[in-house]
Amino acid sequence: MLERLTETADQPWMIWAVCWFVSVILVVAAWIDGRKLKVPNWLTFPLILSGWAASGYFFGWSGLYSSWLGTAVGLGLLLPAYAIGGMGAGDVKLLAGVGAWIGMAHTFWAFVLTVVIGAILAVAMVAARGAWGKHIRQFFAILFEILIVRDPEKLSALAAERKPKMLLLPYGIPIAIGTIVYFLVNGMLFPV
């Protein structure tokens, strides 16, 4: 929907409304993920479905198609990490929901910021614990497994074995921060 709104740019208040709506949902998701290490379906599925419905209502089939593409991009960007046990399904569905609302291109660029924010938070978490050696060894072990094993099922099993010993980053937090920063950088949250 946001992609179609920014193409027409004749109703800036709708751009702000969409960005604020998505931002509020993301803050709720980040808070829940930070507390429970899980983004619940009762939040992600309505986000996806409402994005499709709003896009279809305001822009017809072309809006719905744009929303579906955004959903697919959101899924596609995080699905590989989920497939090998690198993150939870809720995080994947959350980015898919963001994609349903903001479209393909906006989702991609919000994801780029999300990755940067995620990396910064991960380094900060490791630094706060002072466990550089352990985490560097884990990083290279995971990288080695990805390059050598290549079977998503085996990689997922290896990740499940390693998970209790790892410092986990609730990825709903970087998704929220990255997407909201993307909105701010592009002037989509406040009138210019």
N, C-alpha and C positions, 0 to 999 in steps of 0.2 A: 504494500500500500504506500509506504513512504517513497519508494522509488517512483511510483506514478505521480505522487503529489509533488515531488521535487522536479519532475519533468514539466508539469503544468505551471507550478509556482503561482497560481492565481489565488490560492487560499492559504496564506502562511500560517494562520491560526490552526489549521488542520495538521500541518507539519509539527507544530509545537505540541498539539494534543496527542498525536501518535507517539512522539518522542518521550513526552512525560509519562504516558501510560506504560510504555515499554520500560522506562527507567524505574518506575515504581515497582513493577512486577520483578524486575531484575534485583532491586534492593531487597525485596522480600525473599527471593530465591537465594541470594547471597547470604542473608541472615540465617535462613534455615540450613543451608549447606554448611555454613560455618559452625553451626551448633550440632548438626546431626550427620554431617558428611553424606548428605543425600538431598537431591532436589526432587520433591514429590510430584507424582503424576497429576494430582489434583491441581497443580499449578501449571505444569508444562502442557498437558493436553488441551485445556481450555485456551491457553495462549496460542497454540497452533491453530485450533479450530476458529477462534475469534478473529485471528489474522486473515484466515481464508474468507470468513464470512464478511468482514468489513471490506476487504479488497474486492470481493465479488459484488457486494452491494453498491459500492461507490464507483467502481470502474468496470463492472460487467465481467465477461469472460476473459478479457485481456488482463484485468486486474487480478482475477483468480489465478490465471496462468503465471503472472509475475510473482504472486504470493507462493505458488507451488514451487517455482524455481528458487525463490529465497529459502524455502523450507529444505529443498534438496541440497542447496549449497551449505546450509547450516548443518544438516546431517552429514554430508560428505566430508566436511572439514574435520569433524571430530570422530567420525565413525572408525577410521583406522586406529586411532588411539584407544578407543573403547574395545575394538576387536582383539587387541593384544593385551588387554587388561590395564591400560594406562589411565583410564578414567571411568567414571560411572555412566550408566545410561541416562540418568537424569541431566547430567551436564550436556550430553549430546542432544537430548530433547529440548533443553532450554535454548541452545543456539538455534535449533530448528524453529522454535517458536519465535525467536527474534527474527529469523529469516522470513517467517510468514508475515510479519508486520513490516519489515523494512526493505525486503527485496534482496535480490542477488548481489548486486555491486556493493550496497551499503553493508550487507552481512560480511562479505569478504574483507572489507577494510576495517570493520569493527573487530573481526577475528584477528587481523594482523596486530592491532593494538592489544587485543586480549593476550596474544602470545607474548608480546613484549612485557606486559604487566605481569603475566604469569611467571615469566622468567625472573623478573625483578623480585617478586614475592617469594619465589622458591629460593633464590640466593639469600634473601633476607632471613628466611626461616632457618636455613642451614647456618648462616653466620650467627644468628641468635643462639643457636645450640652449640656452636663451635665444633661441629662434627664434619669438618671438611673431608678428611681422609675417607671416612665411611661412605659419604655420599658421592665422592668422586669415584670410588670403587664400584658403587652401585650403578652410577651412570654408565661407566664403561662396560660393566657386566650386561646391562640392559641393551646397550648399543651393540655389543658383540652378539647377544641372543637374536636381536632383530636381523642382523646381517647374516648370521649363520643358520639359525633355525628356520626362519621364514614361514613357518606354519602357524597361522593365527591361533589355532586351538592349543598348540603346544606353548606358544608364547603366553597365551592367557593363563594356562595352568602354571607356568613358571611365575607369572606375575602374582597369581593368587597365593602361591607358596611364599613369595617375598613380601607380600603386602603387610602382614603383621609386624614386620621388622622395619618398615619404612615410615618416614615422616611424610604424611599425606597432605596435599594442598587441595582444599575444597575448591574445585575449579569454577564453581558458580560465582565465586568472588572475582577472579580475573575477568570472567565473561561480563559481569555487571560493570566493573570499573572500565574495562576496555570499550564497551559499547557506549557508556555514558560519556567517556572522554571523547569518543568519536563524535557523538552528538554535539558536545561543547565546542570542539575544534571547528566543526562545520556550521556553528551558529544555529543549531536546530532546537535548542532548548529555550533560548531567550530571543525576543525580538531584536532585530538589528537596527 
